[in-house]
Amino acid sequence: MHKPGKGAGWGVAIAIAASLGVAAAWLGHRNSGPRAGRDYEDCAEEAQANSSSSVEYSKLITHCGERFAGRRKPGGGYTYFDFLQNRTFDITGPNPTEAESKKIDRSYMEFLGAQRREMLLSDLAKAQANHEQAGFEPGRQDARAPLVLAPKIPLPARRPFIKRSRPCEDGSISCTWAKLTAAVKNAFASSAGSNR
């Protein structure tokens, strides 16, 4: 049997230590700064605390949005907003699981199908209206009853205005004026009749 030498054991140990060091450095770098948040809200708080300018904050908050699709709900749990459907979905963690992603995708396919059906029904209704309008001839009477614009409750009939005459009192201005205008009318009427 061949016994491994001390040099081979040290080489394996050094390789393992180096691998662990690289892994620790990678994990440490990955979890350092604002990226260490457990969800979008934690990441956003860390971004605000660790940024020295608005430009840096914008970059960090954009990175938070890329890492976490879900947003924390006030009562607990997370919600995912799908802007294509303009709708939210409840999810279990800060990012949708594979099953939740499939459910969201199925819902989107149903959404597209419903939109397509609505569009087809709308196009069909327009085509039918155009067909009916094209079939209507201007000289032809419509079989439907004519449109009546009369009020349903008839207005009360107006009473005729009756001028009541009072006997004329001598000496009053109104009586004198009435006699004078009647005399002038008669004079013009008689002169007009004689000129013909």
KEROKOL-569457 format. One record per residue (C-alpha): x, y, z; residue in three letters; chain. Coordinates in pm, 1 decimal, padded with zeros to 6 digits. Each point is the difference from the previous one (the first is absolute). Layout:
N
<dofi X="X" Y="Y" Z="Z" res="ALA" chain="A"/>
...
//
This chain:
196
<dofi X="00000.0" Y="00000.0" Z="00000.0" res="MET" chain="A"/>
<dofi X="00111.5" Y="00342.4" Z="-00080.3" res="HIS" chain="A"/>
<dofi X="-00017.0" Y="00264.3" Z="00272.7" res="LYS" chain="A"/>
<dofi X="-00070.3" Y="00350.8" Z="-00109.5" res="PRO" chain="A"/>
<dofi X="00281.0" Y="00235.1" Z="00073.6" res="GLY" chain="A"/>
<dofi X="-00015.3" Y="00298.9" Z="00221.6" res="LYS" chain="A"/>
<dofi X="00035.2" Y="00226.8" Z="-00302.6" res="GLY" chain="A"/>
<dofi X="-00318.7" Y="-00130.7" Z="-00162.2" res="ALA" chain="A"/>
<dofi X="-00200.5" Y="00050.5" Z="00320.4" res="GLY" chain="A"/>
<dofi X="00118.6" Y="00355.8" Z="00031.0" res="TRP" chain="A"/>
<dofi X="-00085.0" Y="00069.0" Z="-00361.6" res="GLY" chain="A"/>
<dofi X="-00355.9" Y="-00122.3" Z="00050.0" res="VAL" chain="A"/>
<dofi X="-00030.9" Y="00200.1" Z="00321.7" res="ALA" chain="A"/>
<dofi X="00130.6" Y="00313.6" Z="-00169.8" res="ILE" chain="A"/>
<dofi X="-00239.0" Y="-00052.4" Z="-00294.6" res="ALA" chain="A"/>
<dofi X="-00294.6" Y="-00042.8" Z="00238.6" res="ILE" chain="A"/>
<dofi X="00104.9" Y="00304.4" Z="00202.9" res="ALA" chain="A"/>
<dofi X="00039.4" Y="00206.7" Z="-00316.4" res="ALA" chain="A"/>
<dofi X="-00341.7" Y="-00113.8" Z="-00123.1" res="SER" chain="A"/>
<dofi X="-00159.0" Y="00089.5" Z="00332.1" res="LEU" chain="A"/>
<dofi X="00176.5" Y="00337.4" Z="-00002.9" res="GLY" chain="A"/>
<dofi X="-00124.1" Y="00079.0" Z="-00349.1" res="VAL" chain="A"/>
<dofi X="-00351.6" Y="-00111.1" Z="00092.3" res="ALA" chain="A"/>
<dofi X="00005.3" Y="00208.4" Z="00320.0" res="ALA" chain="A"/>
<dofi X="00129.1" Y="00304.2" Z="-00189.2" res="ALA" chain="A"/>
<dofi X="-00263.8" Y="-00045.7" Z="-00268.4" res="TRP" chain="A"/>
<dofi X="-00278.7" Y="-00039.2" Z="00258.0" res="LEU" chain="A"/>
<dofi X="00136.5" Y="00292.5" Z="00200.3" res="GLY" chain="A"/>
<dofi X="00010.9" Y="00221.6" Z="-00309.5" res="HIS" chain="A"/>
<dofi X="-00344.1" Y="-00113.7" Z="-00107.9" res="ARG" chain="A"/>
<dofi X="-00150.0" Y="00072.9" Z="00342.6" res="ASN" chain="A"/>
<dofi X="00186.3" Y="00324.8" Z="00062.4" res="SER" chain="A"/>
<dofi X="-00155.6" Y="00344.8" Z="-00022.8" res="GLY" chain="A"/>
<dofi X="-00360.9" Y="00051.5" Z="-00100.1" res="PRO" chain="A"/>
<dofi X="-00017.6" Y="-00341.0" Z="-00167.7" res="ARG" chain="A"/>
<dofi X="-00026.5" Y="-00179.0" Z="00334.7" res="ALA" chain="A"/>
<dofi X="-00367.5" Y="00083.3" Z="00053.3" res="GLY" chain="A"/>
<dofi X="-00240.9" Y="-00287.9" Z="00031.0" res="ARG" chain="A"/>
<dofi X="-00261.3" Y="00176.3" Z="-00214.7" res="ASP" chain="A"/>
<dofi X="-00053.0" Y="00319.1" Z="-00201.4" res="TYR" chain="A"/>
<dofi X="-00089.6" Y="00211.5" Z="00300.1" res="GLU" chain="A"/>
<dofi X="00312.6" Y="-00102.1" Z="00196.3" res="ASP" chain="A"/>
<dofi X="00212.9" Y="00051.2" Z="-00308.9" res="CYS" chain="A"/>
<dofi X="-00151.1" Y="00347.1" Z="-00053.2" res="ALA" chain="A"/>
<dofi X="00070.3" Y="00098.2" Z="00362.5" res="GLU" chain="A"/>
<dofi X="00360.2" Y="-00115.1" Z="-00032.7" res="GLU" chain="A"/>
<dofi X="00034.4" Y="00182.5" Z="-00331.9" res="ALA" chain="A"/>
<dofi X="-00115.5" Y="00320.1" Z="00163.6" res="GLN" chain="A"/>
<dofi X="00237.9" Y="-00048.1" Z="00293.3" res="ALA" chain="A"/>
<dofi X="00301.7" Y="-00092.9" Z="-00215.2" res="ASN" chain="A"/>
<dofi X="-00033.4" Y="00252.8" Z="-00282.8" res="SER" chain="A"/>
<dofi X="00187.5" Y="00328.8" Z="00002.5" res="SER" chain="A"/>
<dofi X="-00174.6" Y="00160.6" Z="-00298.5" res="SER" chain="A"/>
<dofi X="-00332.1" Y="-00015.8" Z="-00178.0" res="SER" chain="A"/>
<dofi X="00166.8" Y="-00160.2" Z="-00304.0" res="VAL" chain="A"/>
<dofi X="00144.7" Y="-00277.9" Z="00214.3" res="GLU" chain="A"/>
<dofi X="-00335.8" Y="-00046.5" Z="00176.1" res="TYR" chain="A"/>
<dofi X="-00175.9" Y="-00028.6" Z="-00337.4" res="SER" chain="A"/>
<dofi X="00242.7" Y="-00271.4" Z="-00108.4" res="LYS" chain="A"/>
<dofi X="-00038.1" Y="-00190.5" Z="00327.5" res="LEU" chain="A"/>
<dofi X="-00381.3" Y="00020.9" Z="00003.6" res="ILE" chain="A"/>
<dofi X="-00010.2" Y="-00115.6" Z="-00363.5" res="THR" chain="A"/>
<dofi X="00214.2" Y="-00297.6" Z="00101.4" res="HIS" chain="A"/>
<dofi X="-00245.7" Y="-00074.0" Z="00284.1" res="CYS" chain="A"/>
<dofi X="-00285.3" Y="-00000.7" Z="-00250.1" res="GLY" chain="A"/>
<dofi X="00192.6" Y="-00241.6" Z="-00221.7" res="GLU" chain="A"/>
<dofi X="00069.1" Y="-00237.7" Z="00289.6" res="ARG" chain="A"/>
<dofi X="-00347.4" Y="-00002.7" Z="00154.6" res="PHE" chain="A"/>
<dofi X="-00317.3" Y="-00011.4" Z="-00211.4" res="ALA" chain="A"/>
<dofi X="-00241.4" Y="-00012.5" Z="00294.2" res="GLY" chain="A"/>
<dofi X="-00088.0" Y="00270.9" Z="00249.2" res="ARG" chain="A"/>
<dofi X="-00073.3" Y="-00053.4" Z="00366.8" res="ARG" chain="A"/>
<dofi X="-00367.8" Y="00022.9" Z="00099.9" res="LYS" chain="A"/>
<dofi X="-00092.9" Y="00186.8" Z="00320.8" res="PRO" chain="A"/>
<dofi X="-00167.1" Y="-00305.9" Z="00156.7" res="GLY" chain="A"/>
<dofi X="00281.0" Y="-00237.9" Z="-00095.6" res="GLY" chain="A"/>
<dofi X="00085.8" Y="-00190.8" Z="-00312.6" res="GLY" chain="A"/>
<dofi X="00087.5" Y="00143.1" Z="-00338.2" res="TYR" chain="A"/>
<dofi X="-00176.9" Y="00121.1" Z="-00309.8" res="THR" chain="A"/>
<dofi X="00117.5" Y="00007.8" Z="-00360.9" res="TYR" chain="A"/>
<dofi X="-00132.2" Y="00262.0" Z="-00243.9" res="PHE" chain="A"/>
<dofi X="-00021.4" Y="-00112.1" Z="-00361.1" res="ASP" chain="A"/>
<dofi X="-00010.5" Y="00319.1" Z="-00204.7" res="PHE" chain="A"/>
<dofi X="-00101.4" Y="-00188.5" Z="-00314.7" res="LEU" chain="A"/>
<dofi X="-00327.1" Y="-00103.1" Z="00164.3" res="GLN" chain="A"/>
<dofi X="-00020.0" Y="00305.9" Z="00230.8" res="ASN" chain="A"/>
<dofi X="-00061.3" Y="-00242.6" Z="00284.2" res="ARG" chain="A"/>
<dofi X="00164.1" Y="-00124.8" Z="00319.3" res="THR" chain="A"/>
<dofi X="00064.1" Y="-00357.0" Z="00112.8" res="PHE" chain="A"/>
<dofi X="00067.2" Y="-00126.2" Z="00351.8" res="ASP" chain="A"/>
<dofi X="00332.9" Y="-00182.7" Z="00023.0" res="ILE" chain="A"/>
<dofi X="00170.7" Y="-00179.2" Z="00289.6" res="THR" chain="A"/>
<dofi X="00340.0" Y="00170.9" Z="-00012.0" res="GLY" chain="A"/>
<dofi X="00174.1" Y="00307.6" Z="-00136.7" res="PRO" chain="A"/>
<dofi X="00015.2" Y="-00168.6" Z="-00341.9" res="ASN" chain="A"/>
<dofi X="-00258.1" Y="-00228.3" Z="-00162.8" res="PRO" chain="A"/>
<dofi X="00071.5" Y="-00372.1" Z="00021.3" res="THR" chain="A"/>
<dofi X="00001.1" Y="-00207.6" Z="-00315.9" res="GLU" chain="A"/>
<dofi X="-00358.8" Y="-00112.5" Z="00065.3" res="ALA" chain="A"/>
<dofi X="-00109.8" Y="00359.7" Z="00063.9" res="GLU" chain="A"/>
<dofi X="00172.0" Y="00114.4" Z="-00319.8" res="SER" chain="A"/>
<dofi X="-00187.1" Y="-00266.3" Z="-00196.9" res="LYS" chain="A"/>
<dofi X="-00329.0" Y="00110.7" Z="00159.8" res="LYS" chain="A"/>
<dofi X="00073.0" Y="00362.8" Z="-00096.1" res="ILE" chain="A"/>
<dofi X="00086.3" Y="-00107.0" Z="-00355.4" res="ASP" chain="A"/>
<dofi X="-00323.6" Y="-00203.1" Z="-00029.7" res="ARG" chain="A"/>
<dofi X="-00195.3" Y="00297.4" Z="00125.4" res="SER" chain="A"/>
<dofi X="00170.0" Y="00218.9" Z="-00260.8" res="TYR" chain="A"/>
<dofi X="-00093.2" Y="-00243.1" Z="-00278.0" res="MET" chain="A"/>
<dofi X="-00362.9" Y="00008.1" Z="00118.4" res="GLU" chain="A"/>
<dofi X="00018.1" Y="00379.7" Z="00011.9" res="PHE" chain="A"/>
<dofi X="00123.5" Y="00012.6" Z="-00360.5" res="LEU" chain="A"/>
<dofi X="-00273.5" Y="-00242.1" Z="-00107.2" res="GLY" chain="A"/>
<dofi X="-00267.9" Y="00215.7" Z="00163.8" res="ALA" chain="A"/>
<dofi X="00139.1" Y="00312.3" Z="-00167.5" res="GLN" chain="A"/>
<dofi X="00001.0" Y="-00176.6" Z="-00337.3" res="ARG" chain="A"/>
<dofi X="-00362.5" Y="-00114.1" Z="00049.1" res="ARG" chain="A"/>
<dofi X="-00106.6" Y="00354.2" Z="00090.0" res="GLU" chain="A"/>
<dofi X="00177.1" Y="00136.5" Z="-00307.5" res="MET" chain="A"/>
<dofi X="-00164.5" Y="-00259.2" Z="-00226.8" res="LEU" chain="A"/>
<dofi X="-00345.7" Y="00068.8" Z="00146.8" res="LEU" chain="A"/>
<dofi X="00052.7" Y="00372.9" Z="-00044.6" res="SER" chain="A"/>
<dofi X="00107.4" Y="-00049.2" Z="-00363.2" res="ASP" chain="A"/>
<dofi X="-00301.7" Y="-00225.7" Z="-00059.9" res="LEU" chain="A"/>
<dofi X="-00240.1" Y="00256.4" Z="00149.2" res="ALA" chain="A"/>
<dofi X="00151.4" Y="00275.6" Z="-00217.7" res="LYS" chain="A"/>
<dofi X="-00028.1" Y="-00216.2" Z="-00311.1" res="ALA" chain="A"/>
<dofi X="-00362.1" Y="-00084.8" Z="00080.6" res="GLN" chain="A"/>
<dofi X="-00085.6" Y="00367.8" Z="00056.6" res="ALA" chain="A"/>
<dofi X="00165.8" Y="00094.1" Z="-00329.9" res="ASN" chain="A"/>
<dofi X="-00189.8" Y="-00278.5" Z="-00177.9" res="HIS" chain="A"/>
<dofi X="-00332.6" Y="00114.4" Z="00145.0" res="GLU" chain="A"/>
<dofi X="00074.1" Y="00362.0" Z="-00088.4" res="GLN" chain="A"/>
<dofi X="00094.4" Y="-00098.8" Z="-00357.0" res="ALA" chain="A"/>
<dofi X="-00326.8" Y="-00196.7" Z="-00034.1" res="GLY" chain="A"/>
<dofi X="-00208.7" Y="00304.9" Z="00093.8" res="PHE" chain="A"/>
<dofi X="-00122.6" Y="00185.1" Z="-00312.4" res="GLU" chain="A"/>
<dofi X="-00085.5" Y="00370.4" Z="00037.3" res="PRO" chain="A"/>
<dofi X="-00332.8" Y="-00022.5" Z="-00192.1" res="GLY" chain="A"/>
<dofi X="-00122.9" Y="-00307.5" Z="00184.2" res="ARG" chain="A"/>
<dofi X="-00228.9" Y="00034.5" Z="00300.5" res="GLN" chain="A"/>
<dofi X="00128.6" Y="-00143.0" Z="00322.5" res="ASP" chain="A"/>
<dofi X="-00226.6" Y="-00268.0" Z="00148.6" res="ALA" chain="A"/>
<dofi X="00044.6" Y="00139.4" Z="00348.5" res="ARG" chain="A"/>
<dofi X="-00233.5" Y="00260.0" Z="00146.5" res="ALA" chain="A"/>
<dofi X="00099.1" Y="00361.3" Z="-00065.6" res="PRO" chain="A"/>
<dofi X="00172.6" Y="00193.1" Z="00270.6" res="LEU" chain="A"/>
<dofi X="-00251.6" Y="00217.7" Z="00183.6" res="VAL" chain="A"/>
<dofi X="00133.7" Y="00304.2" Z="00175.3" res="LEU" chain="A"/>
<dofi X="-00330.8" Y="00114.3" Z="00151.0" res="ALA" chain="A"/>
<dofi X="-00013.6" Y="00024.8" Z="00378.1" res="PRO" chain="A"/>
<dofi X="-00179.5" Y="-00280.5" Z="00176.4" res="LYS" chain="A"/>
<dofi X="-00200.6" Y="00238.3" Z="00217.5" res="ILE" chain="A"/>
<dofi X="-00188.4" Y="00254.3" Z="-00214.7" res="PRO" chain="A"/>
<dofi X="00040.3" Y="00363.6" Z="00087.8" res="LEU" chain="A"/>
<dofi X="-00317.0" Y="00176.1" Z="00124.9" res="PRO" chain="A"/>
<dofi X="-00187.7" Y="00195.4" Z="-00265.4" res="ALA" chain="A"/>
<dofi X="00048.6" Y="00376.2" Z="00012.7" res="ARG" chain="A"/>
<dofi X="-00301.2" Y="00205.6" Z="00079.2" res="ARG" chain="A"/>
<dofi X="-00076.9" Y="00269.2" Z="-00253.8" res="PRO" chain="A"/>
<dofi X="00067.5" Y="00354.0" Z="00113.9" res="PHE" chain="A"/>
<dofi X="-00322.9" Y="00188.7" Z="00031.9" res="ILE" chain="A"/>
<dofi X="00018.3" Y="00373.3" Z="00025.5" res="LYS" chain="A"/>
<dofi X="-00272.9" Y="00128.6" Z="00215.2" res="ARG" chain="A"/>
<dofi X="-00126.9" Y="00338.7" Z="-00086.0" res="SER" chain="A"/>
<dofi X="-00123.9" Y="00241.8" Z="00256.6" res="ARG" chain="A"/>
<dofi X="-00233.2" Y="00277.1" Z="-00072.6" res="PRO" chain="A"/>
<dofi X="00182.6" Y="00314.6" Z="-00089.1" res="CYS" chain="A"/>
<dofi X="-00032.7" Y="00283.6" Z="00249.4" res="GLU" chain="A"/>
<dofi X="-00011.6" Y="00346.2" Z="-00149.6" res="ASP" chain="A"/>
<dofi X="00290.7" Y="00216.1" Z="00092.9" res="GLY" chain="A"/>
<dofi X="00246.9" Y="-00281.2" Z="00065.9" res="SER" chain="A"/>
<dofi X="00323.7" Y="00002.3" Z="-00196.7" res="ILE" chain="A"/>
<dofi X="-00027.5" Y="-00363.8" Z="-00106.4" res="SER" chain="A"/>
<dofi X="-00350.7" Y="00048.5" Z="-00130.5" res="CYS" chain="A"/>
<dofi X="00092.0" Y="00318.8" Z="-00185.5" res="THR" chain="A"/>
<dofi X="00306.3" Y="-00167.7" Z="-00150.4" res="TRP" chain="A"/>
<dofi X="-00202.5" Y="-00301.1" Z="-00115.6" res="ALA" chain="A"/>
<dofi X="-00257.3" Y="00227.8" Z="-00168.7" res="LYS" chain="A"/>
<dofi X="00276.0" Y="00203.9" Z="-00167.7" res="LEU" chain="A"/>
<dofi X="00184.2" Y="-00308.5" Z="-00141.5" res="THR" chain="A"/>
<dofi X="-00327.5" Y="-00148.1" Z="-00126.6" res="ALA" chain="A"/>
<dofi X="-00084.8" Y="00329.0" Z="-00178.0" res="ALA" chain="A"/>
<dofi X="00348.7" Y="00014.1" Z="-00162.1" res="VAL" chain="A"/>
<dofi X="-00028.1" Y="-00361.2" Z="-00120.4" res="LYS" chain="A"/>
<dofi X="-00339.2" Y="00063.2" Z="-00149.8" res="ASN" chain="A"/>
<dofi X="00126.2" Y="00314.9" Z="-00173.1" res="ALA" chain="A"/>
<dofi X="00292.6" Y="-00183.4" Z="-00159.4" res="PHE" chain="A"/>
<dofi X="-00219.9" Y="-00294.4" Z="-00095.9" res="ALA" chain="A"/>
<dofi X="-00252.1" Y="00223.4" Z="-00174.5" res="SER" chain="A"/>
<dofi X="00266.8" Y="00197.8" Z="-00185.7" res="SER" chain="A"/>
<dofi X="00171.6" Y="-00318.3" Z="-00111.5" res="ALA" chain="A"/>
<dofi X="-00328.9" Y="-00138.3" Z="-00127.6" res="GLY" chain="A"/>
<dofi X="-00080.9" Y="00315.2" Z="-00201.9" res="SER" chain="A"/>
<dofi X="00343.0" Y="00006.2" Z="-00169.1" res="ASN" chain="A"/>
<dofi X="-00053.3" Y="-00341.3" Z="-00157.1" res="ARG" chain="A"/>
//
